[in-house]
Amino acid sequence: MKTAIAIRHVPFEDAGLLEEVLHRSGYRLRYREAGMEALDDEGTRQADLVIILGGPIGVYEGDSYPFLRDEIALARHRLDEKRPMLGICLGAQIMARAAGARVYPSGIKEIGWSPLTLTETGRVSVLAPIGEHAVLHWHGDTFDLPPGADCLASTPLIAHQAFSIGRHALGLQFHLEAGEAGLERWYIGHACEIAGVAGVDVPDLRRQAEKHARALAPAWLSGLDAR
């Protein structure tokens, strides 16, 4: 089987719905735990696919979290070698930084479900099946578009919600991997962050997930299977 390695920063932000897609596509998924295991080792560099997952820290916090430097180095190596890589939220920001873009606080917290505006390139990309479905946003940082990258999606608040570099790298600022049931762990793990954002609370997030997650998952999962 092919090997997919997912770098995980907090236990509840895992590959989620992607695990089934990877299995159907012939991948064996293994996790590397950030801060606990080597992240820039040869095995990870040479894996068939690397997924860098989300987490509640910033790319620019390398002094506090030195493992971020290893993740950036790994992403830079895989970009240079044109090896397949997917970055989700923090992972997309790490990829953007590795590709030479600036990553910084956006000044807002975008938490909750809302639709994307796909660019012309995005409408013929792997994101095309999402269409007008709302997706889950959970971030406070953003990034400039990396040199040589194509912007695939935006929202009124954040200009760069997704980007691709060639056919080997995809960065998503939003969360397609989080299923409705798994989000209960997010509501607990991110309780302090939720409490600090005006107009956002757990009952409302739960109602949004019930409304949108069930409709979104079949659309984008079928798109991935088709590719």
Secondary structure, 3 states (H helix, E strand, C coil): CEEEEEEECCCCCCCCCHHHHHHHCCEEEEEEECCCCCCCCHHHHCCCEEEECCCCCCCCCCCCCCHHHHHHHHHHHHHHHCCCEEEECHHHHHHHHHCCCCEEEEEEEEEEEEECEECCCHHHCCCHHHCCCEEEEEEEEEECCCCCCEEEEECCCCCCCEEEECCCEEEECCECCCCCCCHHHHHHHCHHHHHCCCCCCHHHHHHHHHHHHHHHHHHHHHHHHHC
